[in-house]
Amino acid sequence: MAPLALAYFTALIVHSAALLFLAFSKNRAGLWLLRAGVAVLAIAVFILCWQARRPPLYGMFEIMITVTLVSGLCGVFGRGADAKRLWPWVTGANLVLLLFALTRPKVPGLDFYMYDYLWTAGFFFLRNLALGCLLFAALAFLASLSNQDQRQALTWRGRNYLLVGCALFLAGEMSGSYWALNWMGDFWLWGRGFLMSTLMFLSAMFAFHLPAGLGGRPRLAAALGALPGVLVMVITIWSQIVEGV
């Protein structure tokens, strides 16, 4: 078995075992397995970068191992009682996302000739990093719905990572804008991809600027805070399925 495929299937198995232990409240063993799974994902990303001579950019397999690595790193390095409540959420979400890549070739995606252009690579790579942070933020907000004693701490953790995710997302959009300017110039046209990006950004901004009347309803605020991460993952997965990459 090729090294990249071996790393992927190892991460899949280790995450499955971690979720099983966490489900039976074996938190210590579950955490160590989650850490091991994240370490294997880091190895997988390193192998991909080595083989492709570039960072992971596009395609279901490349996106999923990058997003799960970022989300996993956010989870295993968290401190505090609220961080423990997130371990099952992170493990379960990573496992689901890795399963989406199960039928995809475990190799770097086809190289687009513009991947060598700094602003093109920056757009895709920063988008992947943003997806990982936005996913983790969504998990924190969702976990706050079922953990009333840690609701405030989980909400603040989700808000912080939502902010980081938005910053990375906007940095990627800036890189993509410069790419589009130099590629298409005055021939640029509004398209479906730009609409999706706008919807992602607006959903995040709405979560940051809730009306005063909604601020006192923590469950609704948490649901709205989770919306950007859920939305970007659904859009990303759907686009990869439709495009078959």
Residue pairs with C-beta under 8 A, 6 or more apart in sequence:
1 9
2 106
2 107
3 47
4 44
4 47
4 48
4 51
4 106
4 107
4 108
5 106
7 40
7 41
7 43
7 44
7 47
8 44
8 61
8 65
8 98
8 101
8 106
10 40
11 37
11 40
11 41
11 44
11 65
11 68
11 98
12 95
12 98
12 99
12 102
14 33
14 36
14 37
14 40
15 33
15 34
15 37
15 91
15 94
15 95
15 98
16 95
17 33
18 30
18 31
18 33
18 34
18 36
18 37
18 91
19 30
19 88
19 91
19 92
19 95
21 27
21 29
21 30
21 33
22 30
22 34
22 87
22 88
22 91
23 88
27 84
27 87
30 87
30 88
30 91
31 76
31 87
34 72
34 75
34 76
34 87
34 90
34 91
35 76
37 72
37 91
37 94
38 69
38 72
38 73
38 75
38 76
41 65
41 68
41 69
41 72
41 94
42 69
44 65
44 69
45 56
45 65
45 66
45 69
48 56
48 62
48 65
48 108
49 55
49 56
51 107
51 108
52 108
52 109
52 111
54 111
54 115
54 116
54 121
55 121
55 125
56 62
56 63
56 65
56 66
56 108
56 125
56 128
57 109
57 115
57 121
57 124
57 125
57 128
58 109
58 112
58 124
58 245
59 104
59 109
59 110
59 240
59 245
60 100
60 101
60 104
60 237
60 240
60 241
60 245
61 101
61 104
61 105
61 106
61 107
61 109
62 108
62 109
62 128
63 128
63 131
63 236
63 240
64 97
64 98
64 100
64 101
65 98
65 101
66 128
66 129
66 131
66 132
67 97
67 128
67 131
67 132
67 135
67 233
68 93
68 94
68 97
68 98
68 132
69 132
70 128
70 129
70 131
70 132
70 133
70 135
70 136
71 90
71 93
71 94
71 132
71 133
71 135
71 136
71 139
72 90
72 94
73 132
74 90
74 132
74 133
74 136
74 161
75 83
75 86
75 87
75 89
75 90
75 91
75 136
75 139
76 90
78 86
78 157
80 153
81 150
81 153
82 143
82 147
82 150
82 153
82 154
82 157
83 157
85 143
85 147
85 150
85 154
86 136
86 139
86 140
86 143
86 154
86 157
89 139
89 140
89 142
89 143
90 136
90 139
93 135
93 139
97 233
100 237
100 240
109 245
110 245
112 120
114 120
114 179
114 183
115 121
115 124
117 179
119 175
119 176
119 178
119 179
119 182
120 175
120 176
120 179
122 171
122 172
122 175
122 176
122 179
123 172
123 173
123 175
123 176
123 179
124 172
125 172
126 168
126 169
126 171
126 172
126 175
127 168
127 169
127 172
129 168
129 172
130 165
130 166
130 168
130 169
130 172
130 232
131 165
131 232
131 233
131 236
132 165
133 161
133 162
133 164
133 165
133 168
134 161
134 162
134 165
134 166
134 169
134 204
134 228
134 229
134 232
134 233
135 229
135 232
135 233
136 161
136 165
136 229
137 158
137 159
137 160
137 161
137 162
137 165
137 225
137 226
137 228
137 229
138 158
138 225
138 226
138 227
138 228
138 229
138 230
138 233
139 158
139 226
139 229
140 154
140 155
140 157
140 158
140 161
141 154
141 155
141 158
141 222
141 223
141 225
141 226
141 229
142 222
142 226
143 150
143 154
144 150
144 151
144 154
144 155
144 158
144 218
144 222
145 151
145 219
145 222
145 223
147 154
151 218
151 222
155 218
155 221
155 222
155 225
158 222
158 225
158 226
159 225
162 204
162 207
162 208
162 225
162 228
162 229
163 208
165 204
165 228
165 229
166 201
166 204
166 208
166 228
169 200
169 201
169 204
170 201
173 197
173 201
180 188
181 188
196 235
196 239
199 231
199 235
200 228
200 231
200 232
200 235
203 227
203 228
203 231
204 228
206 224
206 227
207 224
207 225
207 227
207 228
210 221
210 224
214 220
214 221
214 224
215 221
